[in-house]
Amino acid sequence: MKQLVKIKSIRHATHDVLQIVTEKPGQMEFHSGQATEIFINKPGWENEGRPFTFTCLPGDDHLEFMIKTYPVRRGVTNELLSLKAGDKLILNDVFGAIAYKGEGTFIAGGAGITPFISIFRNLKAQNKTGNNRLIFANKTKADIILQQEFHEMLGKNFINILSSEKTKEYAYGQITKDFIEKSGASLGAWFYLCGPPPMMDAIEKQLIDLQVPGNMIVKEKF
Ligand SMILES: Cc1cc2nc3c(=O)[nH]c(=O)nc-3n(C[C@H](O)[C@H](O)[C@H](O)COP(=O)(O)OP(=O)(O)OC[C@H]3O[C@@H](n4cnc5c(N)ncnc54)[C@H](O)[C@@H]3O)c2cc1C
């Protein structure tokens, strides 16, 4: 069922990611990791729905989304850049394959971090981040979404890898089997994957080569 919500605030979380906070319709229920389809309530855009993930906690009195924008595509994410507080979005039904099943390793590429934001915030709120670890792949340091918050939530279990920038503090290159093993990931625990399809396919293959059973891999392609 489609519902109209007002934007409470909209700001840049990184150079190309918007943090959008909206009103929450009373009857909207979701679990951490789930998404909805968002439309912009503006002439010409009301039928252009795109999937985005809730990054707030299910119990919050507002909704939050972290949205990577692609101005060159001239699509919905570019149009979001022109919105301001008070403008309205249309939200559709809740869906999504990612849910927390138990301790393990989360592997995200770019905006693929979004389902894990709500999951980690939820674990943190319950003091249950435990031995979960997050491997976060980005092009450059400036692309890391919620870098400070993840450092605070996960400490040494927040592992970054950058493909286009060499830094002193983070690994450089692509995620490999060797990198996954050296990150301290427990191969017998859960794996959660979210990111662009080519990255997901490559990592899933590496996990299978590492003898991780397919039914221990929770995933969503972005
Ligand atoms: C379940 C799910 C949840 C998601 N949650 C989030 C989230 O929380 N945050 C987030 O940032 N993203 C999320 N995504 C990804 C997000 O939905 C897309 O980034 C978004 O739909 C892009 O919309 P757009 O209209 O800007 O561009 P698109 O609809 O992708 O593109 C518009 C046009 O640009 C062209 N185009 C398409 N791809 C390319 C390309 N690679 N290069 C050049 N031109 C291209 C095509 O002609 C296309 O018609 C999620 C995806 C899924 C499946």
The ligand as an SDF file (V2000), in Angstrom:
LIG
                    3D

 53 58  0  0  0  0  0  0  0  0999 V2000
   16.5250   -4.2390   -2.1630 C   0  0  0  0  0  0  0  0  0  0  0  0
   17.3700   -3.0560   -2.5450 C   0  0  0  0  0  0  0  0  0  0  0  0
   17.6230   -2.0740   -1.6000 C   0  0  0  0  0  0  0  0  0  0  0  0
   18.4140   -0.9570   -1.9240 C   0  0  0  0  0  0  0  0  0  0  0  0
   18.6830   -0.0310   -0.9490 N   0  0  0  0  0  0  0  0  0  0  0  0
   19.4890    1.0180   -1.2530 C   0  0  0  0  0  0  0  0  0  0  0  0
   19.8050    1.9920   -0.2500 C   0  0  0  0  0  0  0  0  0  0  0  0
   19.3660    1.9230    0.8990 O   0  0  0  0  0  0  0  0  0  0  0  0
   20.6190    3.0050   -0.5880 N   0  0  0  0  0  0  0  0  0  0  0  0
   21.1470    3.1220   -1.8540 C   0  0  0  0  0  0  0  0  0  0  0  0
   21.9040    4.0650   -2.0950 O   0  0  0  0  0  0  0  0  0  0  0  0
   20.8460    2.2310   -2.8260 N   0  0  0  0  0  0  0  0  0  0  0  0
   20.0270    1.2010   -2.5640 C   0  0  0  0  0  0  0  0  0  0  0  0
   19.7020    0.3150   -3.5450 N   0  0  0  0  0  0  0  0  0  0  0  0
   20.1340    0.6040   -4.9330 C   0  0  0  0  0  0  0  0  0  0  0  0
   19.1920    1.6590   -5.5220 C   0  0  0  0  0  0  0  0  0  0  0  0
   17.8960    1.1030   -5.6320 O   0  0  0  0  0  0  0  0  0  0  0  0
   19.6520    2.1830   -6.9100 C   0  0  0  0  0  0  0  0  0  0  0  0
   20.8830    2.8080   -6.7670 O   0  0  0  0  0  0  0  0  0  0  0  0
   18.6350    3.1550   -7.4510 C   0  0  0  0  0  0  0  0  0  0  0  0
   17.4930    2.4370   -7.8820 O   0  0  0  0  0  0  0  0  0  0  0  0
   19.1690    3.9760   -8.6150 C   0  0  0  0  0  0  0  0  0  0  0  0
   18.1150    4.7520   -9.1050 O   0  0  0  0  0  0  0  0  0  0  0  0
   18.2740    5.8660  -10.2080 P   0  0  0  0  0  0  0  0  0  0  0  0
   16.8930    6.1890  -10.6790 O   0  0  0  0  0  0  0  0  0  0  0  0
   19.1010    7.0070   -9.7270 O   0  0  0  0  0  0  0  0  0  0  0  0
   19.1040    5.1870  -11.3380 O   0  0  0  0  0  0  0  0  0  0  0  0
   18.7240    3.9170  -12.2550 P   0  0  0  0  0  0  0  0  0  0  0  0
   17.2890    3.6490  -12.2510 O   0  0  0  0  0  0  0  0  0  0  0  0
   19.6590    2.7990  -11.9100 O   0  0  0  0  0  0  0  0  0  0  0  0
   19.1770    4.4620  -13.6430 O   0  0  0  0  0  0  0  0  0  0  0  0
   18.4790    5.4070  -14.4250 C   0  0  0  0  0  0  0  0  0  0  0  0
   18.9520    5.2140  -15.8650 C   0  0  0  0  0  0  0  0  0  0  0  0
   20.3850    5.3810  -15.9380 O   0  0  0  0  0  0  0  0  0  0  0  0
   20.9850    4.4050  -16.7540 C   0  0  0  0  0  0  0  0  0  0  0  0
   21.9280    3.5710  -15.9580 N   0  0  0  0  0  0  0  0  0  0  0  0
   21.6360    2.5240  -15.1430 C   0  0  0  0  0  0  0  0  0  0  0  0
   22.7370    2.0040  -14.5800 N   0  0  0  0  0  0  0  0  0  0  0  0
   23.7640    2.7270  -15.0430 C   0  0  0  0  0  0  0  0  0  0  0  0
   25.1560    2.6780  -14.8230 C   0  0  0  0  0  0  0  0  0  0  0  0
   25.7240    1.7660  -14.0250 N   0  0  0  0  0  0  0  0  0  0  0  0
   25.9100    3.6090  -15.4430 N   0  0  0  0  0  0  0  0  0  0  0  0
   25.3680    4.5280  -16.2630 C   0  0  0  0  0  0  0  0  0  0  0  0
   24.0350    4.6160  -16.5180 N   0  0  0  0  0  0  0  0  0  0  0  0
   23.2580    3.7350  -15.9110 C   0  0  0  0  0  0  0  0  0  0  0  0
   19.8450    3.5880  -17.3270 C   0  0  0  0  0  0  0  0  0  0  0  0
   19.5220    4.1130  -18.6000 O   0  0  0  0  0  0  0  0  0  0  0  0
   18.7220    3.7930  -16.3680 C   0  0  0  0  0  0  0  0  0  0  0  0
   17.4540    3.6660  -16.9160 O   0  0  0  0  0  0  0  0  0  0  0  0
   18.9160   -0.8110   -3.2460 C   0  0  0  0  0  0  0  0  0  0  0  0
   18.6290   -1.7930   -4.2130 C   0  0  0  0  0  0  0  0  0  0  0  0
   17.8920   -2.9080   -3.8690 C   0  0  0  0  0  0  0  0  0  0  0  0
   17.6150   -3.9530   -4.9040 C   0  0  0  0  0  0  0  0  0  0  0  0
  1  2  1  0
  2  3  1  0
  2 52  2  0
  3  4  2  0
  4  5  1  0
  4 50  1  0
  5  6  2  0
  6  7  1  0
  6 13  1  0
  7  8  2  0
  7  9  1  0
  9 10  1  0
 10 11  2  0
 10 12  1  0
 12 13  2  0
 13 14  1  0
 14 15  1  0
 14 50  1  0
 15 16  1  0
 16 17  1  0
 16 18  1  0
 18 19  1  0
 18 20  1  0
 20 21  1  0
 20 22  1  0
 22 23  1  0
 23 24  1  0
 24 25  2  0
 24 26  1  0
 24 27  1  0
 27 28  1  0
 28 29  2  0
 28 30  1  0
 28 31  1  0
 31 32  1  0
 32 33  1  0
 33 34  1  0
 33 48  1  0
 34 35  1  0
 35 36  1  0
 35 46  1  0
 36 37  1  0
 36 45  1  0
 37 38  2  0
 38 39  1  0
 39 40  1  0
 39 45  2  0
 40 41  1  0
 40 42  2  0
 42 43  1  0
 43 44  2  0
 44 45  1  0
 46 47  1  0
 46 48  1  0
 48 49  1  0
 50 51  2  0
 51 52  1  0
 52 53  1  0
M  END
$$$$
